[in-house]
Amino acid sequence: MENSYISSSIKQFEYYKSLGDKTIDQVTFKDTKTEFADDSNSIAIIVKHMVGNMLSRWTNFLTEDGEKSWRHRDQEFVENFNTKVELIDYWNKGWDCLFKAITPLKKQDLETIIYIRNEGHTVTEAINRQLAHYSYHVGQMVFIGKLIKGKNWMSLSIPKNKSESYNANKFSKDKGRRHFTDDV
C-alpha cells in the first residue's frame, strides 16, 4: 500500500481518540475536573491542553509554524469548561483539525520539512512527535479515569485475568493482515 504509513498513523490517532472518548464517557463532568495532587492535571485540563496543541500544530500544517502566535499554552492549564458537552465538543474540534490535516497527505508529503518553534521536522517526524505526545496524554486520562471509577471502571484493553480467553479468541482466527484496532 503506497500510503501505509499515513493510513497506519490515522488508525493510531483514531485509536487514541477512542480511548479518550471511552474514558470521558465513563466519568461524570465533575470527575473530569478531579486533580489528585497539587500541580497535577485533571482530565478536563488534559483535554484543553491537547486541543490547544492540536489546533496549533495542525492548522495550516504544511505552510505555517506549528506553534501559532495565537496559542496561549499556559491558559490551557486553567480549566474553564461549563458542561461535559462543551468539553466533548472541544475535544472533537481538536481531533477534527488533526484528521482534516493528515487525511489528504500523500507519500510524497512525508519528507516535506515543516517547523515547530522554528525547528525543522519532516512530516513523518512531526506525525510521530504528535502521536507520541497524544498517546502520552490519553494514557494519563485513562489512568485518572481508572483511579476515579475504581472497581466500576470498564477496561479499555485486555482486563486483568482475561489474557488467556483474549488470546484464544485471537488465535481462533485465520492469520491475516489487519490492524490491531480493527476489533476495537
Secondary structure, 3 states (H helix, E strand, C coil): CCCHHHHHHHHHHHHHHHHHHHHHHHCCHHHHCCCCCCCCCCHHHHHHHHHHHHHHHHCCCCCCCCCCCCCCHHHHHCCCCCCHHHHHHHHHHHHHHHHHHHCCCCHHHCCCEEEECCEEEEHHHHHHHHHHHHHHHHHHHHHHHHHHHHHHCCCCCCCCCCHHHHHHHHHCCCCCCCCCCCCC
